[in-house]
Amino acid sequence: MDISFMTFMACICSFAAVSCLTLFVFHLLEQLEIEKRETSRQLPLLIKMALPFTANVAPLARSSFFDTSRRQTREQILMAGFEQLIDEHQFVSAQILLFIFGGFFVILFTIVKQPFIGIIFMALLYLYPKIWLKAVIKRRHLEIQKALPNVLDLLTLSVEAGKDFLTSLRDILARRKRDALGEELERTFREIQLGKQRRVALKELSLRVQQPDLSMVLNSIIQADELGVSIGQILRIQGDQLRGKRFNRAEKLANEAPVKILFPLVFFILPAVIIILMGPVILKSFNILFK
């Protein structure tokens, strides 16, 4: 058999193998991303354990004493996108249950004459749900902030090409991977399809998410809709502003990097370098002095 033909076939087989491996890796990464997103939408273990018993303290959680807490929790649950998993009454009830459970730590540590440690445990258990919820909101807002400029660019191109706003939004949602911004826009799109006015749906989206950049864009679209201004022009202006803000944030983070790296450099890296460089000299000096 001709050697050149065998070489050609070997190249074809190698290319096919590499292509299959690449496709498999991309598919695996996509599945991992989906799994990671589904996992991120789950409640933490402590809250899951408390949920079956929330009915026992529900009357206390619904009392007027927790009115402010329930209202704030309701807003935060909407901002985090967890309204399908838990409501404000269950969340406050879970906090109360964790606080009661923390009381056992106070009793336990009081027996060993360390009540202050028990009080710290009780406070941490009570505050943990709020700390977790705020962390989820921060992560979700950051995700929306990163995705918003690209979505605005696509919307601008579609609207300027002659499509109306809703058709452009539908086409973009159909082609984008599912993320926090896509979920909120899809919910708003369905509300508009069911008959809700566009201005009302966009206003509710702004109040529900409360992400500053998204609220700024939505308020501009609402004003343009009320005044009859071209939405395409507004979207282009907002997209330029968001890109400028993103560049400024990146520049700010780059300027902060030297300051943030100073602490680990001084307390971890420099001591290790000094030990490596000066260690043999110090050991040799000790051997000479105490010989």
ROTI-875779 format. One record per residue: residue in one letter; x, y, z of N, C-alpha, C, O in turn. Coordinates in steps of 0.2 Angstrom, whole numbers, plus 5000, padded with zeros to 4 digits. Atoms other than C-alpha are relative to their C-alpha. Layout:
N
aXYZXYZXYZXYZ/...
This chain:
291
m500449945000500050005000500450065000501050065003/d499649945000500650174996500150045007499650045010/i499949974993501450265011499750075000499450085006/s500449945000500750435006499349995002499050045005/f500750014999499050365006499949985007499450015010/m500050024993499350285023500050065005499750075010/t499949944996499950455030499450044999499250075004/f500649965001498450545022499449975005499150015008/m500550034996497250425031500150005007499750025011/a499949994993498150435047499950075002499650085008/c500249934999497950625046499350015001499050055005/i500750004999496150605043499749975006499350005010/c500250044994495950485057500150055007499850055011/s499749964994496950605069499550065000499350085006/f500549945000495850755064499349985002499050025006/a500750024997494250655067500049995007499550005011/a500050024992494850595084500050075004499750075009/v499949934996495350775089499350045000499150075005/s500749965000493650845083499549975004499250005008/c500550034996492650715092500250015007499850035012/l499849984993493750745108499850075002499650095007/t500249934999493450935106499350015001499050045006/l500749994999491550915104499849975007499449995010/f500150034993491550795119500150055006499750055010/v499849954994492450925130499550065000499350085006/f500449945000491351065124499349985003499050025007/h500750034997489750955128500149995008499650015011/l499950014993490450915145500050065004499750075009/l500049934997490851095149499350035001499150065005/e500749975000489051145144499649965005499250005009/q500450044995488351005155500250025007499850035012/l499849984993489451055170499750075001499650095007/e500349944999488851235167499350005002499150045007/i500750014999487051185167499949975008499550005011/e500050034993487351075183500250055005499950065011/k499849954995488251215192499450065001499350085006/r500549954999486851335188499449985004499150015008/e500550034997485551215194500150005008499750005012/t499850014993486551185210500050075003499850085009/s500049944997486751375213499350035002499250075005/r500649974999484851395213499749955006499149965007/q500350044994484651275228500150035006500650075007/l500049974993484351325246500649975004500749915002/p499550034996485751295258499849955005499249955006/l500250054996485751145269499650025007499149995008/l500349984994485351235285499250024999498850005003/i500749985001483751315278499649944998499049945000/k500450065002483251155270499849965006499249935006/m500150044994483351065287499550045004499150005007/a500449964996482351205295499350014997498850015000/l500649995004480951215281499449955003498949985004/p500550044998479951065287499750025007499150005008/f500249994993479751135305499850085000499650105005/t500149935000479351315299499250015002499150075005/a500749994998477451285302499950015008499450045010/n500050004993477851275321500150075002499850095008/v499849934998478451455322499650054995499850114995/a500349965005477351525307499650065003499750115001/p500449954997476151625319500550065002500450125002/l499549954997477751715327500350044994500450104994/a499749975006478451745309499650054997499850104994/r500549965004476851825303499850065005499450105003/s500249954996476651935318500350074998500850084994/s499849945002476852125317500750025002501050064999/f499349984998478552125325500549984995501050024994/f499550025005479352045310499750034993499950014988/d500349965006478352165297500650024996500650014990/t499449975004479952255292500549954997500749954991/s499650065002480952095291499749964994500149954989/r500450035006479652015280500050044994500250014988/r500049965006479552155268500750004997500850004991/q499350005003481452165266500249944997500549934992/t499950065003481551985264499749984994500049954989/r500450005006480251985251500450034994500450004989/e499649975005481252105241500649974998500849964992/q499450035001482852015243499949934997500349914993/i500250075003482051845238499950014993500149974988/l500149995007481451925222500650024996500850004991/m499449985003483152005219500549944998500849944994/a499650065001483951835221499749954995500149904993/g500350055004482751745210499749945003499749885000/f500250074997482151615223499350005002499149975007/e500749994998480351665224499649934999499149925002/q500350065001479851495217500249945005499949895006/l499750054995480851405231499850015007499749975011/i500149984993480451495247499650075000499850114995/d500349935000479351645252500350035007500650005010/e499849974995479651775265499849975007500249985012/h500250024993478651695279500449935002500649935007/q499550064999479651525277500750025002501049995006/f499349984999481251625277500150025007500650015010/v499949974993480951725293499949945005500249945010/s500150054995480251565301500649965001500849935006/a499450045000481851475296500550045005500950005008/q499649964996482851615304499849995008500349985012/i500250014993481851595320500249945003500449935008/l499850064998482151415321500749995001500949965006/l499350004999483951435318500350035007500850025010/f499849964994484051565332499849955006500249955011/i500150054994483151435344500549955000500749935006/f499550055000484351305339500650025003501049995006/g499449974997485751425343500050005007500550005011/g500150004993485051435360500349945004500549945009/f499750064997485551255363500850005001501149985005/f499349995000487351305359500250045006500750035010/v499949954994487251445373499949955006500449965010/i500050044995486651315385500649955001500949945006/l499450045000488051195380500650035002501050005006/f499349974999489451315381499950035007500450055010/t500049984993488751385398500249955005500449965010/i499850064996488951215405500750005001501049985007/v499350005000490751225401500350075001500950085000/k499849934998490851405407500350044994500850084995/q499849955005491051485390499450024996499350014990/p500649985003489351565387500150054994499750054989/f499949965006490051695375500149974993499949994988/i499950045006490551565362499349984998499249984992/g500750025001488751505363499650054997499250044992/i500449945003488051675360500350024993499850034989/i499749995007489251695345499749954995499549974989/f500350055004488551535338499350014998499150004993/m500749985000486751585341499950064995499550064990/a500049945004487051755332500249984993499850004988/l499850025007487951675317499449954997499349964991/l500550045003486551545315499450044998499050034993/y500549955002485251685315500150044994499750054990/l499849955005486151795303500249964994500249994988/y499850045006486751655291499550004994499850014989/p500549995006485151655280500150064996500150074990/k500049945003485251835277500750014997500850044991/i499449995003487151835274500049964993500349984988/w500050045006486851695261499650034995499850034989/l500449975005485451785253500350064997500350074991/k499749945003486451945251500649984995500750014990/a499450025005487951845243499749984994500049994989/v500350025006486751765231499850064996499850064989/i500249935004486051945226500650034997500650054991/k499449975003487752005224500349974994500550004989/r499850045005488251865213499650014994499850014988/r500549995005486651885203500150064996500050074990/h500049945002486852065201500750014995500750044990/l499450005004488652045195499949964993500249984988/e500250045006488051915182499650044995499850044989/i500449965005486752035175500450064998500450084992/q499549955002488052175175500449984994500650024990/k499550025005489252075164499649984994499950004988/a500450025006487852015152499650064997499550054991/l500449955002486952175150500250044994499950054989/p499849975006488052265137499949964994499849994989/n500150045006488052125125499349994998499249994992/v500750005002486152105126499850074997499450074992/l500249935003485952295123500350004993499950034989/d499749995006487152285108499549964995499449984989/l500550055005486052135100499350044999499150044994/l500749965001484452235104500150064995499650074991/t499949955004485152385096500049994993499750024988/l499950025007485652295080499349984997499149994992/s500650035002483952205079499550064999499150064994/v500549955001482952365082500150054994499750074990/e499849955005483952475070499949964993499949994988/a500150035006483752335057499350004998499149974992/g500749995002481852365057499549955004498949965004/k500450044996481252235070499750045006500050095008/d500349974994480052295084500449975007500749925006/f499750024994480652285102499949935003500449895004/l500250074998479752125107500349954996500549894998/t499750065004480252025092500750005001501049945001/s499350004999482052075094500249975007500649935007/l499950034993481952025113499949924999500349895002/r500250075001481151855108500649974996500849914999/d499550045004482451815095500750005004501049955004/i499350004996483951865107499949945005500449915007/l500150054995483151755121500149934997500349885001/a500050075003482951605109500749984999500949924998/r499350025002484851615105500550005005501049975005/r499550004995485651655121500049945005499449915006/k500050054995486151535134499650035006499650095007/r500549984994485051535150500550035006500950005008/d499649974995485751655163499550055004498950055003/a500549964995485051775177499750064996499150064996/l500349955004484751915164499549974995498950004994/g500550045004483951795152499449985003498849995000/e500650034996482751725165499650065002498950065001/e500449944999482151905170499750034994499150044994/l500349975006481951965152499549954997499049974995/e500550045002481051805148499350005004498850005001/r500649994996479851825162499650064998499050064998/t500349945002479552005157499649994993499150024992/f500350015007479251955139499349965000498949974997/r500650045000477951825144499450045003498950035001/e500549954997477051955155499750044995499150054995/i500249965005476952065140499549974995499049994993/q500550045005476251925129499449995003498949984999/l500650014997474951895142499550065001499050055004/g500549945000474252075140500350055005499950115005/k499849944995475252175153500350054995500750044991/q499749955004475752345146500850005001501149985006/r499250005000477652355141500350045006500850025009/r499749954995477952505152500049975007500449975012/v500250034994477152415167500549945002500849945007/a499650065000478152255164500750025001501149995005/l499349985000479852345162500150035007500650025010/k500049974994479452445178500149955006500549955010/e500050064995479052285188500749975000501049945005/l499450035001480652215181500650045004501050015007/s499649964997481652355187500050005008500550005012/l500250004992480852355205500249935002500449925008/r499950074997481052165206500849985000501049955005/v499350015000482952155201500450055004500850035008/q499649944996483552325208500749994999501150015003/q499349995002485152315198500150064997499850084992/p500049935002485752495195500150004993499750044990/d499950005007486352465177499449984996499150024992/l500750025003484752375172499550055001499150064997/s500549954998483652495181500150074996499650094993/m499849945004484552645172499749984992499450034989/v500250025007484252555155499250004999498950024995/l500750015000482452505159499650075000499150084997/n500349934999481952685165500150044993499650084991/s499949965007482752755148499549974995499250014991/i500550035005481652635138499350025002498950044997/i500649984998480152675148499850084998499350094995/q500049935002480452865145499950014993499550054990/a500050005007480752835127499349984997499050014993/d500650025002479152745126499450055001499050064997/e500549944999478152885134500150064996499650094994/l499949945004478953025124500049984993500050034989/g500050015008478952935107500650004997500750014991/v499450005003480752935105500249934997500049885000/s499850065003481652805095500449965005500949985008/i499750044995482152655106500749984998501149975002/g499450025002483552605095500650055002501150035004/q499549954998484452775098500150005007500750005010/i499950014992484152755117500449945002500949955006/l499650064998484852575117500750014998501149995002/r499349995001486352635108500450045005501050035006/i499749964995486752775120500149965006500649975009/q499950034994486452665135500549944999500949935004/g499550055001487552525127500750045001501250015004/d499449975000488952655125500250025007500850015009/q499949984993488752715143500249945004500749955008/l499850064996488852535150500749984998501049955003/r499450025002490352495140500550055003501150025005/g499649954996491152655147500149985007500649995010/k500050024992490652605165500449945001500849935006/r499650064999491352435162500850014999501249985003/f499349985001493052505156500250035006500850025009/n499749974994493152615171500049955006500549965010/r499950054995492752475183500649954999500949945004/a499450045001494052365175500750045002501150015005/e499449954999495352515176500050015008500650015011/k500049994992494852535195500349945003500749945008/l499750064997495152355199500749994998501149965002/a499350015001496752355190500550045004501050025006/n499649954996497352505200500049975007500549995011/e500150034993496752415216500449945001500649925007/a499650065000497752255212500650015004500849965008/p499450004996499452315219499950015007500349985011/v500249994993498652365235499849945003500049925009/k500350064998497752205237500549945001500549905005/i499550055000499252105233500650015006501049975007/l499549984995500352195246500049965006500549945009/f500150044994499652095261500349934999500749915003/p499750065001500051925255500750004998501149955000/l499349995002501651985248500550015006501049985007/v499649984994502252055265500049945005500549935008/f500150054995501551915276500149934998500249895003/f499950075002501751755266500649994995501049954996/i499450015005502951775251500650025002501149985002/l499349974998504351885258500349965005500949945005/p499750054995504551775274500249944997500849924999/a499850065003504651625263500750014996501149974997/v499449985004505951705252500650015005501149995003/i499549994995506951765267500349945003500949935004/i499850064997506951595275500449964995500949934997/i499650045005507551515259500750034999501249994998/l499349975001508951645256500450005006501049995005/m499649994994509451675274500149945004500549935008/g500050064996509151505281500649965000500949955006/p499350045000510751415276500550055003501050025007/v499549954997511751575281499950005008500449995012/i500150004992510951575299500249935003500549935008/l499850074997511151385301500850005000501049975005/k499350015000512951395296500350055006500850035009/s499749964995513251545308499949975007500349975011/f500150044994512451445322500549955001500749945007/n499550054999513551305319500750025002501149995005/i499449974999515051415319500150025007500650015011/l500049974994514551505335500049955006500349955011/f500150054995514051345345500449944999500249895002/k499650065002515351225338500449995006500849945006/
